[in-house]
Amino acid sequence: MKFELGKKRYNDYPTFFKTLFEERVQKLSIDGGFTCPNRDGSKGVGGCSFCNNESFNPDYCRAVRGITEQIDEGIRFFARKYKGQRYLAYFQAYSNTYAPLDVLKLRYEEALAHPMISGLVIGTRPDVVSEEVLDYLEELARRYYVCVEYGVESVNDTVLRQVNRGHDFAVAEQAIRATAGRGITIGAHLIFGLPGESRESMLEGAIRLCELPIQVLKLHQLQIVKGTRLAEQYLENPALFRLYTLDEYLDFVVEVIERIRSDVYLERFVNQSPPEYLIAPQWGIKNFEFTAKLDKRLEELDTWQGRLKDKS
């Protein structure tokens, strides 16, 4: 990867959007009223042990409101900060391909009918995406921007079982490959610090995931959030968990960046749950603040995305 003086030392998400859209584009979180197969009993109950959707759903994003109403409310929220932008409907809560195709069509197309919406970002699990759904999304992608964002979380099958994920990494790999070549942007999400996963396993996992045909990678640190099974386990025995300090995590993210494909766009590095939900780690840092620290650390080390890719 080549970079110019004053430019990022990695492929950042805003740059990706600038290659696609003439104006500024903002993601608007939408709750489509979906659930998950490891919540409704088809694969399990209770959901993933780390997950509490209430901890990341914006106040305007509630399924009790219709999709159009959520979009209108989200636009009012963001219009205070930015003028003259367009929006992507981000179906974020739970698994947003987990419904019959006719239901998916109704909800996606209601969002796309809004005059300020330019496309869809669909967060989902890799085990609830069928060929039928992908065929439909491929057709939509000929007219709109469409991104499917897969929650992979880890490539370590033992760790996935421990957090009640309900699928293994082979399922994620199969879904990503089935989505490729359809004109659909493919995003993937990893959590660093899940119980039982070593630093080496996480690093190897990020490299392995980025060898698949993804375009966008989202990362964040493990957070112990109230209302989850993981919180219960942490309070029972915190010694079982290896929670990174901010500096340790920063150094680890640098290692990941150095070793992954140089053309993957990095959307996010950290997440900060609201204080009323967050138990640990208490970093008190927002994404843009972490990004500033990361930019500085990469410059200090004179390193960049993909520099050590073939030396891992």
N, C-alpha and C positions, 0 to 999 in steps of 0.2 A: 504494500500500500504506500502510495506517495502522498505526502502532505505538504502544504505550503506554510510558510511562516505566518503565524497568527491564526491558522486553521486548526480544527480538531485533529487529534491523533488517532481518531477512530471514526467510523461511519455513524453519524448521529441521526436520529429519527427526523428532526426537522429538515435536515438536508434531503432525506428521502422524500418527504412530502413536497419539497420545492421542485423535485424532478417530475412530480405528477400533477401538481395544481398550480395555477397562476396566482391564486390568492391564498391568504392564510386559511388553514382548515383546522377545526377543533373537534376532537372526539366528544360526543355527548353520551353519557351512560344511560342505557335504557334497561328497565326491568321488564322483560317480556312475559313474566309469569310462568317461567319454566321451572323444572326441578332437576334432579340428578338420579341416575339409576342406583347409586349407593345411598340414596335417601328414601326412595319410595318403595324399597324392598325388592326390586327386581334383581339387584346385585348385593344389596346390603341396606343397613339403616344407620342413621347418624352422620353420614357423609364423611369426608376426609377429616382426619383428626385435627388438622390445622385450620379448618375453614369455619369462619363466621361471616357470612355475606353482609351482615349489618355493619361490619367494621370498615367496609370500603364502598358501600352504596351511598352516593350523594343524597342529600335530603330531597331533592326534586325527583329522584329516581325511585319510584315505588309502583309496584304492579297494580295497586288499587287505582292508580290513575291510568288512563288510556295512553297508548304510545304517542299519539299526537300531542296530548296534553303534557306528557313528560318532555317531549322535544321543545314545545313552546316555553315551558318553564326553564329548561336548560339554556335556551337561547337568551331568555331574559337575564339569567344569571351571568352568562359569559359576555353579553353585550355591554355590561358595565366596564369590562376590562378592555375589550377589543371591538373595534368598529369595522364594518365591511368585510366580515369573514363568512365562510360557509362551514358546514358541519358534516360529520360522519356519525351515523347512528351506531353507537357501540352497545350491542347486546352483551351485557357483562355478567349479570347475576346468574349463577348456576350454569346449566348446560344448555346452550341456546340452539342446538340442533336436536334436542331430545323431545320430539313431538312428531306427530304425523305430518307428512309433507304439506297437506292442505292447510294445516294450522301455521306452519312455518311461512308459507306463502302469504297468508293474510297478514301476519305480523311484520314480516320484512317489507312487504309492499305498501303497507300503511306508512311505514317510516319513509320509504323512498318517494312516496307521493307528496311528502312535505316539500314546499318550494325551496327551503334552505338546506336540504339534505343532498349531499353529493355521492353518498355511498354507504356501505355497511362494514362494520367490524364485528365479527361474530366470535365471541369467546365460547369455547366448548371443550368437551373431553374427546379424546381420539377414538373412544369406543362407541360413540353415538353418532358417527358420521357414515352414512350409507352411500353407495354409488348413486342411488336415486337423488339424494340431497345434493351430492356433488355435481351431478348433471344439471340440476336446477341452478345451482350457484354459478356454474360455468356459463350458463345462458345469461344470467344477470350480469356477470363480469364483462360481457360484451358491450354493456350499456352504462355500467356504473363501476366505481371502484368497489371491490369486494375483497376483504381480508378475513381469513379464518385463522383465529388465534387458538392454538392447541395448548391446553394445560398439560405439559409433560411432567414437570416438577422435579423428576429425577430419572436417570436412566438405570438406576440400581434397583433391580426387581425386589430384593430383600427389603429395601427401604420403602418401596411402594406398597408392599404388603403391610409393613408396620404402620403406615399412616392410613390404612384402609382405603387405598386408592381404587381398588377394584379392577385394575388392569395392569399388564406388564409393559415394558418398554417396547417389545415387539409390536404391540398394538399401535403405539404412537408412531413407530417407524412406518408401519403399513399405511396408516392414515395419511401421513405426510407425503409418502410416495404416491398414493392414490389421488391426492389433491394437486400434485405438481403437473405442470403442462396444460393447465386449464385456464390460464389467465387470472387465476386467483392468487393474491398475495398470501403467503404462508408465514404466520408468526408462531413462535413457540415460547413457552414460559418455563423457567427453572427457579426453584427455591434452593438457596444455599444454606445449609446448616440443619437439615432434617435429621432427627435422631437416628443414630447408627451409621451415618454417612461420613466417611473420612474426607480430609482435604484432597487426597489423591483421587478418590472416587468422584468427587464433585468436579475436579479439574478434567479428568478423563471424560466424564459425562458431558461436559460443555463442549469439548472438542468433538466427541462422537456425534452429538446432536447437530452441531454446525457442519458436519460432513453431509447431512441430509439436505435436500433442496428447500431450505427455508430462506426467507429474505429478511425477517425481523426477529430479533431475540430480546426478550424481556427477562430481567433478573431481579430478584430481591432477596434480602436476608430473611431467615426464619424469624417470625415474630410469635411470641406466646400471647394469644388473644383470649380474652375472657369469653366464656360460653362455648369453649371447644374441649374435646377430649384431651388434646395436647396440653391445655392449661391444667386440667386435672392431674395429668401425669407429671407435669412440671412441679406443681405444688406438693405432690406426694413425694417426689424424689428429684430435686433439681440437679443432683449430681449426674443423672443420666444424660443431661443436655450439655452440649458444647456451644455456648452462645458467644459469638465473636465480639470483640471490642470494635469500635468504629475503625481504628487504624488497622487492625488485623484484617477486617473485611475489605478495607480499601486496598491493601496489599494483595489480597486474594483476587479481587476483581482485575487488578493490573495483570496478574498472571494469566487469568482467563483471556483478557483482551489480546495479550501477546501471542496466544496459541490458537486462536480461532481463525477461520476464514476471513480474509481482509474485506470481502464484499458484503458481509452480513451487517445489517443496520441494527444498532443498539438503541432500543427505545427507552429502557429504564434500568436503573441499577439498584435502587432501594425503594422501600415503601414505608410509610409512616401511618400506622393505625391511629385513630383518634385516642387521646389520652384516657378517655373513659373505658376504652376496650383494652389498651395495651398493658401487659404485665411486664414483659421484657423482650428484647433489650431496650433500655431507655436512652436512646441516642439523642433524641431531640433534634433531628436534622431532617430537612426536606430534600426532595430529589435535586433541586437546582443547587442547593448548598453542597450536597455530596458531589455533584457533577463538577463544581468549581474545584473542590479538593482533588478529584480524580484528574482533571486537566492539569493541575499544578504538579501532581505526582508523576504523571506521564512525562511532562516536560523535564522535571528534575532528573528522572531516570533516562531521559532521551530514548524512550521506547514508544511503540505504536502498535496498532492492531495488526496481528499476523506476523510480527517480527520473528517469533520463535516457532511458527506453525510447524515447520518440518523438523524441529529439534526436540519435540516432545517425546 
